[in-house]
Amino acid sequence: MHNDPPARSADTPEHILLTALGTQARESTYARAGRTAAARFAPVALIELLPEEQRPTRVLTIVTEGARTTAWPDFSESMQSQFPDITVDCVQVPSGIDGYELRQIVESVAAQVPAGCELTLDVTHGLRHFPFILYALALYLTSLRNVRLRGAYYGMIEASTGNASKPIVDLRPLLRLPEWFYAVRVFREFGLAAPIAERIRQDIQNPEP
């Protein structure tokens, strides 16, 4: 584990894939954009299925004490074996059973994400309430830390499909909704159209894949 986020080039933003691990994992075949990849961990399959230019430079993995001793060694080995050019880190957090522990998780993870970087989320694994924590983190980082969200993915490991592959779903539109809610509210309450215009501009510049 690393206590300090690595420095990034002024010209090339660091691209972080933020994910979480549970204590168990099983081999599954994941599908995205007409391609499939088999892996025990959804983030490994996701990186394989992403175009090379969209792959992260660093994977930051949220682990509880149980996940650090069970799934983390296998995950780290899989990542380093398949993607040796990608840095793989973990940050150990509590389980988040109360407000204090939830704040600890948010603060610990946010400290590892530098301002101005690019961020991709994978919420497939981890405790069931961790996707809510990652959602809140993404809103905080994009709103107040100038972090650009490139994607938010979920591998539907419980899906019953006609074949063995599990679809990887891009959840990024859900993370954009609060920004639209805010823009509409400002327009309704104060008659200011600038936030709506900014949302339209950003959606034109960064269309959904």
C-alpha positions, 0 to 999 in steps of 0.5 A: 500500500502507498500512503501518498498518491504519485505525482503526475505530469503537467501535460498528461493527467494520471488516469486512475481506475478506482475499484473495490474488492470483496473477500471472494471472486469467481471466474466469469466471462464479461462482455463489452462492445461485442468483445469478451474477456474471462477473469476472476475480477471484473476490473481485470476484464474491463481493462482488457476490453477497454481500447488501449488509449482508454486504459488507466495508468493506475488502479486504486483498490479499496479493501477491507481487512478481510479483502486485503488478506484474501482477494487482494494478493490474487488481484494484484498478481493478476493485474501485474501479470496481465498489465505490467505497465499499470501501477496497482495500489490498495487502500485499506478501509473499515467496513463502513458500519457507521457515519464515522467509518464512512467518513474515514473511507471517503477521506482515505480514498480521496487522499489517494486521488490527485486533483486534476486527474482522470477517473474511471470507476468499477463498482462490481465487487466489494461490500454491497454499500460500497457502490454508494460510497464510490458514487459519493466520492465521484461526485465530490472529486468531479465537483470540487477536485477538478477530476474528470470522470471517464467511465463508471462500470458494473459487471453484471455477475448475477445476470442470467443471459443466453450465453455465459458472458456477463455484460459490463454496463457503463453507469456514467449517465447516472453520475451526470444526473446530479449536475443536471439537477443542479443546473435546472434548479439554479435556472428555476430559482435564479433564472441563470442559464449558464450552468445548463449551457455548461452542461450542454457544452460538456456533453457535446465535447464528451459524448457518451461512448 
